[in-house]
Amino acid sequence: MTMANNKTQCFICNKEKITYSCRGCSKEFCFKDLTEHKQILNDQLNNITKDFDQFKQIINEQKENPRNHSLIEKINQWEIESFEKIQQKAQNWREIVLECSATLINDISMILSKRINVKKLSSKIQKICLTNKTN
């Protein structure tokens, strides 16, 4: 940043003052605004440096332990949730099969018991027929 020889308009305050050119953005600033501009740039650089350091740390952690990757954790969670859903569906179907089986067994039992009665009835009819023939 260099001092200009004559007064020019400051980019921030828009006043005619002795200004200094910022090499980074090529804008002219009065001393007060140049100081603030410099502080803003320093803050931005510090934030970029901080973000870069955090990024490097994450990359190094991933190198050291690739199984802790967030995508691996999401896949593991998906696996657990899917397994739980499958278990719940299997349990629901077991209950349906048991309920249907009980109904089916009851229906078959009723049919068989009716057939047994039919057999008894048939047997009685035959006895009656035999007795009538003999009489």
C-alpha positions as CSV (number, residue, x, y, z in Angstrom):
1,M,0.0,0.0,0.0
2,T,1.6,3.3,-1.1
3,M,0.7,6.9,-0.5
4,A,-0.7,9.0,-3.3
5,N,0.7,12.4,-3.8
6,N,-2.6,14.3,-4.1
7,K,-6.0,14.0,-2.5
8,T,-8.4,11.6,-3.9
9,Q,-11.8,10.2,-2.9
10,C,-11.7,7.4,-0.2
11,F,-13.5,4.3,-1.3
12,I,-15.3,3.9,2.1
13,C,-16.1,7.4,3.3
14,N,-16.2,9.0,-0.1
15,K,-14.3,12.1,1.2
16,E,-11.5,13.9,-0.6
17,K,-8.4,13.0,1.5
18,I,-4.9,11.8,1.2
19,T,-5.4,8.2,0.2
20,Y,-3.4,5.1,0.1
21,S,-3.8,2.4,-2.6
22,C,-4.5,-1.2,-1.5
23,R,-2.4,-3.5,-3.8
24,G,-4.9,-6.3,-3.2
25,C,-8.1,-4.7,-4.4
26,S,-6.6,-1.6,-6.1
27,K,-8.9,0.8,-4.2
28,E,-8.0,4.0,-2.5
29,F,-8.5,4.5,1.2
30,C,-8.0,7.3,3.7
31,F,-5.7,6.3,6.6
32,K,-8.6,5.6,9.0
33,D,-10.5,3.4,6.5
34,L,-7.3,1.8,5.3
35,T,-6.6,0.7,8.9
36,E,-10.1,-0.8,9.0
37,H,-9.7,-2.4,5.6
38,K,-6.4,-3.9,6.7
39,Q,-8.1,-5.3,9.8
40,I,-11.0,-6.8,7.8
41,L,-8.4,-8.4,5.4
42,N,-6.5,-9.7,8.4
43,D,-9.6,-11.2,10.0
44,Q,-10.6,-12.8,6.7
45,L,-7.1,-14.3,6.4
46,N,-7.2,-15.6,9.9
47,N,-10.6,-17.2,9.2
48,I,-9.2,-18.8,6.0
49,T,-6.2,-20.0,7.9
50,K,-8.4,-21.4,10.7
51,D,-10.6,-23.2,8.2
52,F,-7.6,-24.6,6.4
53,D,-6.2,-25.9,9.7
54,Q,-9.5,-27.6,10.5
55,F,-9.6,-29.1,7.1
56,K,-6.1,-30.4,7.4
57,Q,-7.0,-31.9,10.8
58,I,-10.1,-33.7,9.4
59,I,-8.0,-35.1,6.5
60,N,-5.3,-36.3,8.9
61,E,-7.9,-37.9,11.1
62,Q,-9.4,-39.7,8.0
63,K,-6.0,-40.9,7.1
64,E,-5.4,-42.3,10.6
65,N,-8.8,-43.9,11.0
66,P,-10.7,-44.2,7.7
67,R,-13.5,-46.2,9.4
68,N,-14.6,-43.1,11.3
69,H,-15.6,-41.4,8.0
70,S,-19.0,-39.7,8.3
71,L,-20.3,-41.7,5.2
72,I,-19.2,-44.9,6.9
73,E,-21.1,-43.8,10.0
74,K,-24.2,-43.0,7.9
75,I,-24.0,-46.4,6.2
76,N,-23.7,-48.1,9.6
77,Q,-26.8,-46.2,10.8
78,W,-28.7,-47.1,7.7
79,E,-27.8,-50.8,8.2
80,I,-29.1,-50.7,11.8
81,E,-32.3,-49.0,10.8
82,S,-32.8,-51.4,7.9
83,F,-32.3,-54.4,10.1
84,E,-34.8,-53.1,12.6
85,K,-37.4,-52.5,9.9
86,I,-36.8,-56.1,8.5
87,Q,-37.2,-57.5,12.0
88,Q,-40.4,-55.6,12.5
89,K,-41.8,-56.8,9.2
90,A,-40.8,-60.4,9.9
91,Q,-42.5,-60.2,13.3
92,N,-45.7,-58.7,11.7
93,W,-45.7,-61.6,9.1
94,R,-45.2,-64.2,11.9
95,E,-48.2,-62.8,13.7
96,I,-50.3,-62.9,10.5
97,V,-49.2,-66.5,9.7
98,L,-50.0,-67.6,13.3
99,E,-53.4,-65.9,13.2
100,C,-54.2,-67.4,9.8
101,S,-52.9,-70.8,10.9
102,A,-55.1,-70.7,14.0
103,T,-58.2,-69.8,11.9
104,L,-57.3,-72.5,9.3
105,I,-56.8,-75.1,12.0
106,N,-60.1,-74.2,13.6
107,D,-61.9,-74.3,10.2
108,I,-60.4,-77.7,9.5
109,S,-61.3,-79.0,12.9
110,M,-64.9,-77.9,12.4
111,I,-65.0,-79.6,9.0
112,L,-63.5,-82.8,10.5
113,S,-65.9,-82.8,13.4
114,K,-68.8,-82.3,11.0
115,R,-67.5,-85.2,8.9
116,I,-67.3,-87.3,12.1
117,N,-70.9,-86.5,12.8
118,V,-71.8,-87.4,9.2
119,K,-70.0,-90.7,9.7
120,K,-71.9,-91.2,12.9
121,L,-75.1,-90.3,11.1
122,S,-74.2,-92.6,8.3
123,S,-73.5,-95.4,10.7
124,K,-76.8,-94.9,12.4
125,I,-78.7,-94.9,9.1
126,Q,-77.0,-98.1,8.1
127,K,-77.9,-99.7,11.5
128,I,-81.5,-98.6,11.0
129,C,-81.5,-99.9,7.5
130,L,-80.1,-103.2,8.7
131,T,-82.7,-103.4,11.5
132,N,-85.5,-102.7,9.1
133,K,-84.3,-105.4,6.7
134,T,-84.2,-107.9,9.4
135,N,-87.6,-107.0,10.7
